[in-house]
Amino acid sequence: MMIVSYDFESDRTRARFAKFLEKHGRRIQYSVFEIRNSDRVLRNILDEIELRYRKQFTGADSILIYRICEGCKKRILRYGYAENEEKEIVIL
């Protein structure tokens, strides 16, 4: 799992990057996504950032990526709506 936080000066680039991340994870804040998937998918995301977005960076742009290990996942505290993200849903 990884957490991706970003800020782009260009509205167009910001919107395109958000749309790209929505394909792979879920938005947890306006410019913050949680990506849960295989190492292959995570590698594809990193490659896309390197190939497409990194060359467009201005001095005001940034992407922060926090890789979360399996042991650290258990230490994440969730409150409010986020509490329900980890619970099993049973529909009768």
C-alpha positions as CSV (number, residue, x, y, z in Angstrom):
1,M,0.0,0.0,0.0
2,M,1.1,3.6,-0.5
3,I,-0.2,7.0,0.2
4,V,0.3,9.6,-2.6
5,S,0.0,13.3,-1.9
6,Y,0.4,15.8,-4.7
7,D,0.2,19.5,-5.6
8,F,0.6,20.9,-9.1
9,E,0.5,24.6,-10.0
10,S,-1.3,23.8,-13.2
11,D,-5.0,23.0,-12.7
12,R,-5.0,20.8,-15.9
13,T,-2.1,18.7,-14.7
14,R,-3.6,18.4,-11.2
15,A,-6.9,17.2,-12.6
16,R,-5.2,14.7,-15.0
17,F,-3.1,13.3,-12.2
18,A,-6.1,12.9,-9.9
19,K,-8.0,11.1,-12.7
20,F,-5.0,8.8,-13.2
21,L,-4.8,8.0,-9.5
22,E,-8.6,7.3,-9.3
23,K,-8.0,4.3,-11.6
24,H,-5.7,2.7,-9.0
25,G,-6.9,3.8,-5.6
26,R,-9.3,5.8,-3.6
27,R,-9.2,9.5,-2.6
28,I,-8.9,10.0,1.1
29,Q,-8.4,13.8,1.0
30,Y,-8.6,16.3,-1.9
31,S,-5.0,15.7,-3.0
32,V,-4.3,12.5,-1.2
33,F,-4.9,9.0,-2.4
34,E,-4.5,5.5,-0.9
35,I,-3.3,2.9,-3.3
36,R,-3.8,-0.7,-2.4
37,N,-2.7,-3.2,-4.9
38,S,0.0,-5.5,-6.1
39,D,3.7,-4.5,-6.4
40,R,3.2,-4.5,-10.2
41,V,0.4,-1.9,-10.1
42,L,2.5,0.2,-7.7
43,R,5.5,0.0,-10.1
44,N,3.3,1.1,-13.0
45,I,2.2,4.1,-11.0
46,L,5.8,5.0,-10.2
47,D,6.8,4.5,-13.9
48,E,3.9,6.8,-15.0
49,I,5.0,9.5,-12.6
50,E,8.6,9.3,-13.9
51,L,7.7,9.2,-17.6
52,R,4.8,11.6,-17.8
53,Y,4.6,14.0,-14.8
54,R,8.1,14.5,-13.6
55,K,9.3,16.2,-16.8
56,Q,6.4,18.7,-16.4
57,F,7.4,19.8,-12.8
58,T,7.8,23.4,-12.0
59,G,9.4,24.8,-8.9
60,A,5.9,24.7,-7.2
61,D,4.9,21.1,-8.1
62,S,5.4,18.1,-5.8
63,I,4.4,14.5,-5.4
64,L,5.0,12.7,-2.1
65,I,4.8,8.9,-1.9
66,Y,4.6,7.1,1.4
67,R,5.1,3.3,1.1
68,I,3.3,1.5,3.9
69,C,4.6,-1.9,5.0
70,E,2.3,-4.7,6.1
71,G,3.2,-4.3,9.7
72,C,2.5,-0.5,9.6
73,K,-0.9,-1.0,8.1
74,K,-2.1,-2.4,11.4
75,R,-1.0,0.8,13.1
76,I,-3.2,3.1,11.0
77,L,-5.8,4.7,13.1
78,R,-9.1,5.6,11.4
79,Y,-11.9,7.8,12.7
80,G,-15.2,8.9,11.4
81,Y,-16.2,7.7,7.9
82,A,-12.7,6.2,7.5
83,E,-13.4,3.6,10.3
84,N,-15.8,1.8,8.0
85,E,-13.3,1.4,5.1
86,E,-11.7,-1.7,6.7
87,K,-14.9,-3.4,7.9
88,E,-16.5,-6.3,6.1
89,I,-19.9,-5.5,4.6
90,V,-22.7,-8.1,4.9
91,I,-25.8,-7.6,2.8
92,L,-28.8,-9.8,3.5
